[in-house]
Amino acid sequence: MVEIDVIFSTQQRWTQQWHVQPVAPCQETPLRFLQTNHQMNFDLWHEEDIARRDDVGADRVLQAKRAIDRFNQSRNDAVEQFDAWLLQQLPVANASVPMHTETPGMCIDRLSIMALKIFHMQIEAERNDAGLDHCEKCRAKLAILEVQASDLVRTLGGVLAQMNAGKLQFKLYRQMKMYNDPALNPQLYAAP
């Protein structure tokens, strides 16, 4: 079964490594789904920063927006692929078993974002060019983020243990993103 604390520490390691150089793609399942999900969150984080800038020009902001849509689609696809794989590993639950509406993949996606927040908040907490007040506020926020990540790791580990024991179940929820599909987005199919 998947070990959530190992997944989170791997997400943190990837975050540090990707800020220096690319990481070789994982080939084995389910790690490749988790890596794709985290890579898309990593890329989303940085493209969203670019999209918020006022000094890069409208073309670069438009490119960032298009990239954000692609990354978000791939991020969600990787969550669904992980959840589909995980469902095959778990015992089949009967209809009387309680349902957990947030899938494990969705929770791992949240952990991915937590790894990015912690990494970037750590940088802010240690900035030499920022004032002491800024750094102190960021250290306080960092401590909160670390508690939240720890809570999510522990809780998801418990949820997975219950699922593995057949005491809790989840369904594969498809995100049905419409904005990238020219047949489903009126702004795309109705355009002249």
Backbone as JSON, one array per atom type, in Angstrom:
{
  "sequence": "MVEIDVIFSTQQRWTQQWHVQPVAPCQETPLRFLQTNHQMNFDLWHEEDIARRDDVGADRVLQAKRAIDRFNQSRNDAVEQFDAWLLQQLPVANASVPMHTETPGMCIDRLSIMALKIFHMQIEAERNDAGLDHCEKCRAKLAILEVQASDLVRTLGGVLAQMNAGKLQFKLYRQMKMYNDPALNPQLYAAP",
  "N": [[0.86, -1.19, 0.0], [0.34, 2.35, -0.37], [2.52, 4.7, 1.15], [1.93, 7.49, 2.87], [3.52, 9.43, 4.2], [5.98, 8.96, 2.99], [5.36, 9.62, 0.36], [4.85, 12.39, 0.66], [7.36, 13.35, 1.56], [8.81, 12.73, -0.7], [7.6, 14.41, -2.58], [8.44, 16.83, -1.5], [11.21, 16.57, -1.86], [11.35, 16.43, -4.69], [10.44, 19.01, -5.26], [12.54, 20.64, -4.27], [14.65, 19.68, -5.88], [13.74, 20.24, -8.53], [13.91, 22.98, -8.61], [16.5, 23.35, -9.13], [17.41, 21.59, -11.18], [16.04, 19.53, -13.87], [14.2, 16.53, -13.04], [14.56, 13.08, -13.53], [11.96, 11.35, -15.23], [9.67, 9.27, -13.49], [9.02, 5.84, -13.95], [7.6, 3.7, -12.92], [4.42, 2.54, -11.76], [2.59, 3.47, -8.92], [4.02, 5.78, -8.89], [4.71, 7.34, -11.09], [2.31, 8.66, -11.74], [1.96, 10.24, -9.5], [4.26, 11.79, -9.62], [3.84, 13.16, -12.04], [1.54, 14.62, -11.34], [2.61, 16.24, -9.29], [4.62, 17.59, -10.7], [3.05, 19.08, -12.46], [1.7, 20.75, -10.64], [3.92, 22.13, -9.67], [4.77, 23.42, -12.04], [2.44, 24.9, -12.56], [2.42, 26.62, -10.31], [4.59, 28.34, -10.87], [3.95, 29.42, -13.39], [1.6, 30.73, -12.75], [2.62, 32.73, -11.12], [3.99, 34.22, -13.06], [1.81, 35.03, -14.63], [0.65, 36.9, -12.98], [2.21, 39.1, -13.1], [2.94, 42.5, -14.08], [4.78, 43.45, -15.8], [5.63, 41.89, -17.95], [4.35, 41.85, -20.34], [1.46, 41.53, -22.47], [1.36, 39.34, -24.22], [3.03, 37.42, -23.02], [1.67, 36.98, -20.62], [-0.7, 35.89, -21.65], [0.36, 33.54, -22.78], [1.12, 32.3, -20.4], [-1.38, 31.91, -19.21], [-2.55, 30.09, -21.0], [-0.78, 27.96, -20.65], [-1.27, 27.42, -17.95], [-3.9, 26.41, -18.06], [-3.42, 24.01, -19.53], [-1.61, 22.68, -17.78], [-3.21, 22.42, -15.5], [-5.2, 20.7, -16.43], [-3.65, 18.39, -16.95], [-2.71, 17.9, -14.38], [-5.09, 17.22, -13.0], [-5.78, 14.97, -14.52], [-3.71, 13.23, -13.81], [-4.28, 12.84, -11.09], [-6.71, 11.43, -11.31], [-5.77, 9.14, -12.65], [-4.08, 8.05, -10.7], [-5.97, 7.53, -8.67], [-7.61, 5.66, -10.01], [-5.78, 3.56, -10.3], [-5.32, 3.02, -7.57], [-7.84, 2.17, -6.68], [-7.94, -0.34, -7.82], [-6.19, -1.7, -6.21], [-7.31, -1.86, -3.73], [-9.55, -3.6, -1.48], [-12.74, -4.72, -2.68], [-15.44, -2.89, -1.71], [-18.55, -3.3, 0.02], [-21.93, -2.07, -0.5], [-22.76, -1.01, 1.93], [-20.62, 0.1, 3.21], [-19.16, 3.04, 4.49], [-18.77, 6.07, 2.58], [-16.03, 7.97, 1.43], [-15.74, 11.14, 0.35], [-13.75, 12.78, -0.71], [-11.17, 11.91, -2.76], [-8.27, 9.74, -2.34], [-6.27, 10.52, -4.18], [-6.96, 13.21, -4.62], [-6.38, 14.24, -2.1], [-3.63, 13.77, -2.0], [-2.87, 15.47, -4.02], [-3.41, 17.88, -2.72], [-1.42, 17.68, -0.77], [0.8, 17.92, -2.41], [0.62, 20.6, -3.18], [0.95, 21.71, -0.67], [3.64, 21.01, -0.2], [4.89, 22.68, -2.04], [4.09, 25.21, -1.05], [5.34, 25.19, 1.47], [8.06, 25.03, 0.73], [8.41, 27.5, -0.67], [7.61, 29.34, 1.29], [9.57, 28.91, 3.17], [11.78, 29.97, 1.85], [11.0, 32.67, 1.82], [11.01, 33.16, 4.57], [13.67, 33.18, 5.11], [14.86, 35.22, 3.74], [17.41, 37.47, 2.96], [17.22, 40.02, 2.03], [14.9, 41.07, 2.95], [12.87, 42.61, 5.48], [13.09, 42.19, 9.1], [10.57, 41.87, 10.28], [9.03, 40.87, 8.15], [10.3, 38.38, 7.73], [9.84, 37.13, 10.22], [7.02, 36.94, 10.24], [6.71, 35.21, 8.09], [8.04, 32.95, 9.06], [6.26, 32.23, 11.07], [4.0, 31.63, 9.53], [5.07, 29.5, 8.09], [5.39, 27.59, 10.11], [2.71, 27.03, 10.66], [1.92, 25.96, 8.17], [3.48, 23.64, 8.14], [2.35, 22.19, 10.25], [-0.23, 21.82, 9.22], [0.37, 20.25, 6.97], [1.41, 17.99, 8.23], [-0.86, 17.15, 9.63], [-2.52, 16.48, 7.45], [-1.06, 14.41, 6.24], [-1.12, 12.48, 8.3], [-3.92, 12.11, 8.62], [-4.75, 11.27, 6.04], [-3.26, 8.94, 5.88], [-4.61, 7.42, 7.82], [-7.16, 7.27, 6.64], [-6.57, 5.79, 4.32], [-5.75, 3.41, 5.54], [-8.19, 2.57, 6.66], [-9.62, 2.21, 4.29], [-8.14, 0.15, 3.12], [-8.71, -1.83, 4.92], [-11.3, -2.29, 4.31], [-13.24, -0.75, 5.52], [-13.95, 1.73, 4.74], [-14.69, 3.54, 1.78], [-14.11, 4.83, -1.57], [-15.1, 6.54, -4.54], [-14.14, 6.77, -7.96], [-13.87, 9.91, -9.03], [-14.55, 11.85, -11.76], [-13.22, 14.79, -13.13], [-14.17, 16.3, -15.24], [-13.37, 18.61, -16.74], [-14.16, 21.52, -18.52], [-13.2, 23.77, -19.76], [-11.02, 23.49, -21.52], [-11.98, 22.17, -23.7], [-13.04, 22.56, -26.91], [-15.59, 21.87, -27.77], [-17.21, 22.06, -25.58], [-16.97, 24.51, -24.32], [-18.48, 27.54, -24.42], [-17.24, 29.97, -25.05], [-15.31, 29.18, -26.77], [-16.5, 27.53, -28.78], [-18.43, 29.24, -29.78], [-17.1, 31.33, -30.8], [-16.3, 33.72, -33.34]],
  "CA": [[0.0, 0.0, 0.0], [1.1, 3.6, -0.44], [2.88, 5.32, 2.43], [1.71, 8.92, 2.63], [4.67, 10.21, 4.64], [7.01, 8.81, 1.96], [4.91, 10.42, -0.78], [5.04, 13.81, 0.95], [8.79, 13.66, 1.57], [9.25, 12.68, -2.09], [7.14, 15.67, -3.18], [9.34, 17.89, -1.02], [12.51, 16.38, -2.53], [11.19, 16.86, -6.08], [10.34, 20.48, -5.28], [13.9, 21.18, -4.12], [15.46, 19.31, -7.05], [13.28, 20.92, -9.73], [14.36, 24.37, -8.59], [17.89, 23.33, -9.56], [17.49, 20.92, -12.48], [14.95, 18.57, -14.07], [14.3, 15.21, -12.43], [14.18, 12.04, -14.49], [10.6, 10.88, -15.03], [9.47, 7.95, -12.9], [8.34, 4.94, -14.88], [6.75, 2.72, -12.26], [3.12, 2.93, -11.25], [1.84, 4.69, -9.16], [4.88, 6.95, -8.7], [4.68, 8.22, -12.27], [1.12, 9.51, -11.65], [2.21, 11.21, -8.44], [5.26, 12.73, -10.1], [3.19, 14.04, -13.03], [0.69, 15.55, -10.59], [3.44, 17.24, -8.6], [5.27, 18.42, -11.72], [2.06, 20.03, -12.96], [1.52, 21.76, -9.6], [5.15, 22.92, -9.68], [4.71, 24.29, -13.21], [1.33, 25.83, -12.32], [2.86, 27.63, -9.34], [5.49, 29.32, -11.49], [3.23, 30.12, -14.44], [0.66, 31.65, -12.1], [3.42, 33.9, -10.72], [4.23, 35.02, -14.26], [0.53, 35.61, -15.06], [0.31, 38.01, -12.08], [3.14, 40.23, -13.31], [2.5, 43.58, -14.96], [5.91, 43.92, -16.59], [6.09, 40.91, -18.93], [3.62, 42.03, -21.58], [0.21, 40.78, -22.62], [1.6, 38.04, -24.88], [3.58, 36.45, -22.05], [0.58, 36.64, -19.7], [-1.57, 34.99, -22.4], [1.05, 32.24, -22.83], [1.03, 31.72, -19.06], [-2.76, 31.46, -19.01], [-2.73, 28.86, -21.78], [-0.01, 26.91, -19.97], [-1.99, 27.1, -16.71], [-5.01, 25.52, -18.43], [-2.86, 22.69, -19.87], [-1.05, 22.07, -16.57], [-4.31, 22.06, -14.62], [-5.81, 19.5, -17.0], [-2.73, 17.27, -16.71], [-2.71, 17.68, -12.93], [-6.3, 16.47, -12.69], [-5.69, 13.65, -15.17], [-2.81, 12.39, -13.0], [-5.04, 12.47, -9.89], [-7.65, 10.38, -11.7], [-5.01, 7.93, -12.95], [-3.67, 7.48, -9.42], [-7.16, 6.98, -8.0], [-8.02, 4.44, -10.73], [-4.83, 2.52, -9.91], [-5.52, 2.68, -6.16], [-9.08, 1.39, -6.57], [-7.64, -1.73, -8.18], [-5.39, -2.3, -5.15], [-8.11, -1.95, -2.51], [-10.64, -4.59, -1.52], [-14.04, -4.22, -3.14], [-16.31, -2.64, -0.55], [-19.97, -3.45, -0.28], [-22.68, -0.81, -0.5], [-22.99, -0.49, 3.27], [-19.39, 0.72, 3.72], [-19.23, 4.5, 4.32], [-18.07, 6.67, 1.44], [-15.2, 9.15, 1.63], [-15.99, 11.85, -0.91], [-12.49, 13.29, -1.28], [-10.39, 10.73, -3.09], [-6.88, 9.82, -1.91], [-5.52, 11.32, -5.14], [-7.23, 14.62, -4.34], [-5.62, 14.58, -0.88], [-2.21, 13.81, -2.36], [-2.74, 16.73, -4.76], [-3.31, 18.92, -1.69], [-0.08, 17.57, -0.19], [1.72, 18.47, -3.4], [0.56, 22.05, -3.05], [1.57, 22.02, 0.63], [5.09, 20.93, -0.37], [5.29, 23.91, -2.72], [3.92, 26.34, -0.12], [6.38, 25.11, 2.5], [9.32, 25.38, 0.09], [8.46, 28.92, -0.97], [7.54, 30.1, 2.53], [10.9, 28.79, 3.78], [12.61, 30.97, 1.17], [10.61, 33.99, 2.32], [11.4, 33.26, 5.98], [15.13, 33.29, 5.2], [15.34, 36.25, 2.82], [18.34, 38.46, 3.51], [16.87, 41.36, 1.56], [13.6, 41.46, 3.52], [12.96, 43.06, 6.86], [12.92, 41.21, 10.17], [9.13, 41.64, 10.45], [8.62, 39.98, 7.05], [10.83, 37.04, 8.0], [9.14, 36.58, 11.38], [5.67, 36.56, 9.8], [6.84, 34.04, 7.22], [8.36, 31.8, 9.91], [5.01, 31.85, 11.73], [3.18, 30.97, 8.5], [5.73, 28.23, 7.8], [5.06, 26.66, 11.19], [1.32, 26.62, 10.44], [1.9, 25.08, 7.0], [4.06, 22.34, 8.52], [1.33, 21.49, 11.05], [-1.29, 21.42, 8.3], [0.86, 19.13, 6.17], [1.48, 16.83, 9.13], [-2.25, 16.71, 9.86], [-3.03, 15.86, 6.23], [-0.36, 13.13, 6.1], [-1.66, 11.56, 9.31], [-5.33, 11.83, 8.34], [-4.84, 10.46, 4.83], [-2.78, 7.6, 6.23], [-5.72, 6.74, 8.5], [-8.21, 7.0, 5.65], [-6.12, 4.67, 3.49], [-5.79, 2.19, 6.36], [-9.59, 2.16, 6.72], [-9.99, 1.7, 2.96], [-7.47, -1.13, 2.94], [-9.41, -2.79, 5.78], [-12.67, -2.44, 3.84], [-14.15, -0.01, 6.4], [-14.23, 3.02, 4.1], [-14.48, 3.42, 0.35], [-14.25, 6.03, -2.38], [-15.36, 6.33, -5.96], [-13.34, 7.57, -8.87], [-14.62, 11.08, -9.49], [-13.98, 12.51, -12.93], [-13.33, 16.24, -12.97], [-14.96, 16.82, -16.36], [-12.98, 19.98, -17.06], [-14.81, 21.94, -19.75], [-12.61, 24.97, -20.36], [-10.06, 23.17, -22.58], [-12.65, 21.43, -24.76], [-13.76, 23.48, -27.79], [-16.99, 21.45, -27.95], [-17.96, 22.29, -24.34], [-16.77, 25.87, -23.82], [-19.13, 28.47, -25.35], [-16.31, 30.99, -25.49], [-14.51, 28.62, -27.85], [-17.3, 27.08, -29.93], [-19.26, 30.33, -30.3], [-16.22, 32.4, -31.29], [-16.41, 33.9, -34.8]],
  "C": [[0.89, 1.24, 0.0], [1.35, 4.15, 0.97], [2.87, 6.84, 2.23], [2.9, 9.76, 3.08], [5.82, 10.12, 3.63], [6.64, 9.64, 0.73], [5.19, 11.9, -0.53], [6.53, 14.17, 0.97], [9.36, 13.61, 0.15], [8.81, 13.94, -2.83], [8.05, 16.82, -2.76], [10.71, 17.79, -1.7], [12.43, 16.82, -3.99], [11.16, 18.38, -6.17], [11.72, 21.1, -5.19], [14.73, 20.9, -5.37], [15.05, 20.1, -8.29], [13.66, 22.39, -9.75], [15.82, 24.48, -9.01], [18.03, 22.75, -10.96], [16.32, 19.95, -12.63], [15.25, 17.23, -13.38], [13.85, 14.19, -13.46], [12.76, 11.56, -14.2], [10.58, 9.47, -14.42], [8.69, 7.1, -13.9], [7.34, 4.02, -14.18], [5.45, 3.35, -11.75], [3.11, 2.63, -9.76], [2.7, 5.95, -9.12], [4.85, 7.88, -9.9], [3.46, 9.14, -12.25], [1.35, 10.62, -10.62], [3.24, 12.24, -8.88], [4.65, 13.69, -11.13], [2.32, 15.07, -12.32], [1.53, 16.64, -9.94], [4.16, 18.14, -9.59], [4.3, 19.47, -12.25], [1.78, 21.12, -11.92], [2.72, 22.7, -9.53], [5.11, 23.91, -10.84], [3.59, 25.32, -13.09], [1.76, 26.97, -11.41], [3.65, 28.73, -10.04], [4.82, 30.07, -12.64], [2.23, 31.11, -13.85], [1.4, 32.9, -11.6], [3.67, 34.82, -11.92], [2.94, 35.72, -14.69], [0.14, 36.8, -14.2], [1.19, 39.25, -12.3], [2.54, 41.25, -14.27], [3.58, 44.01, -15.95], [6.38, 42.96, -17.67], [5.36, 41.02, -20.26], [2.43, 41.09, -21.7], [0.43, 39.43, -23.27], [2.12, 37.01, -23.89], [2.52, 36.05, -21.03], [-0.4, 35.67, -20.38], [-0.94, 33.6, -22.5], [0.96, 31.54, -21.47], [-0.37, 31.17, -18.81], [-3.03, 30.16, -19.78], [-1.98, 27.69, -21.13], [-0.72, 26.48, -18.69], [-3.15, 26.14, -17.0], [-4.51, 24.11, -18.75], [-2.35, 21.97, -18.62], [-2.17, 21.61, -15.63], [-5.03, 20.8, -15.13], [-4.94, 18.27, -16.72], [-2.66, 16.9, -15.24], [-3.92, 16.84, -12.53], [-6.3, 15.08, -13.31], [-4.82, 12.72, -14.33], [-3.48, 11.96, -11.7], [-5.99, 11.32, -10.21], [-6.92, 9.07, -12.0], [-4.54, 7.25, -11.66], [-4.86, 6.82, -8.73], [-7.65, 5.7, -8.68], [-7.09, 3.28, -10.37], [-5.11, 2.06, -8.48], [-6.79, 1.84, -5.96], [-8.84, -0.08, -6.9], [-6.86, -2.45, -7.08], [-6.21, -2.57, -3.89], [-9.15, -3.06, -2.62], [-11.94, -3.94, -2.0], [-14.94, -4.09, -1.92], [-17.77, -2.86, -0.95], [-20.69, -2.11, -0.08], [-22.88, -0.22, 0.88], [-21.76, 0.21, 3.86], [-19.47, 2.23, 3.47], [-18.33, 5.0, 3.2], [-17.26, 7.87, 1.9], [-15.24, 9.92, 0.33], [-14.75, 12.49, -1.51], [-11.61, 12.08, -1.54], [-8.97, 10.86, -2.53], [-6.02, 10.64, -2.87], [-5.73, 12.8, -4.93], [-6.46, 15.09, -3.11], [-4.13, 14.68, -1.18], [-1.92, 15.05, -3.19], [-2.62, 17.9, -3.77], [-1.95, 18.89, -1.01], [0.98, 18.15, -1.13], [1.78, 20.0, -3.28], [1.16, 22.5, -1.72], [3.08, 21.99, 0.53], [5.61, 22.19, -1.04], [5.18, 25.12, -1.81], [5.02, 26.35, 0.92], [7.73, 25.53, 1.91], [9.44, 26.89, -0.1], [8.35, 29.79, 0.28], [8.87, 30.04, 3.27], [11.86, 29.82, 3.16], [12.3, 32.36, 1.7], [11.05, 34.2, 3.77], [12.89, 33.51, 6.14], [15.7, 34.38, 4.31], [16.23, 37.27, 3.52], [17.96, 39.88, 3.13], [15.51, 41.84, 2.07], [13.81, 41.87, 4.98], [12.71, 41.94, 7.86], [11.44, 40.88, 10.37], [8.61, 40.67, 9.38], [9.05, 38.55, 7.35], [10.13, 36.38, 9.18], [7.73, 36.13, 11.01], [5.72, 35.3, 8.94], [7.21, 32.8, 8.03], [7.1, 31.3, 10.63], [4.09, 31.13, 10.75], [3.75, 29.6, 8.15], [5.39, 27.19, 8.85], [3.62, 26.16, 11.03], [1.22, 25.65, 9.26], [2.44, 23.69, 7.35], [3.08, 21.53, 9.36], [0.22, 20.99, 10.14], [-0.86, 20.23, 7.44], [0.93, 17.86, 7.01], [0.09, 16.26, 9.41], [-2.79, 15.96, 8.64], [-2.36, 14.5, 5.99], [-0.96, 12.09, 7.05], [-3.1, 11.15, 8.98], [-5.46, 10.95, 7.1], [-4.31, 9.06, 5.08], [-3.86, 6.79, 6.92], [-6.84, 6.37, 7.56], [-7.81, 5.81, 4.78], [-6.12, 3.36, 4.27], [-7.22, 1.67, 6.46], [-10.06, 1.59, 5.38], [-9.39, 0.33, 2.73], [-8.13, -2.23, 3.78], [-10.86, -2.99, 5.35], [-13.7, -1.71, 4.68], [-14.56, 1.35, 5.85], [-13.95, 2.83, 2.62], [-14.53, 4.79, -0.32], [-14.57, 5.61, -3.8], [-14.41, 7.2, -6.76], [-14.21, 8.7, -9.4], [-13.87, 11.73, -10.64], [-14.23, 14.01, -12.8], [-14.12, 16.91, -14.09], [-14.66, 18.29, -16.66], [-13.52, 20.37, -18.43], [-14.05, 23.05, -20.48], [-11.63, 24.67, -21.49], [-10.71, 22.5, -23.79], [-13.44, 22.39, -25.65], [-15.22, 23.12, -28.0], [-17.84, 21.75, -26.72], [-17.86, 23.72, -23.81], [-17.38, 26.87, -24.8], [-18.22, 29.59, -25.85], [-15.43, 30.5, -26.64], [-15.38, 28.21, -29.04], [-18.16, 28.19, -30.52], [-18.42, 31.47, -30.87], [-16.32, 32.49, -32.81], [-15.21, 33.37, -35.55]]
}
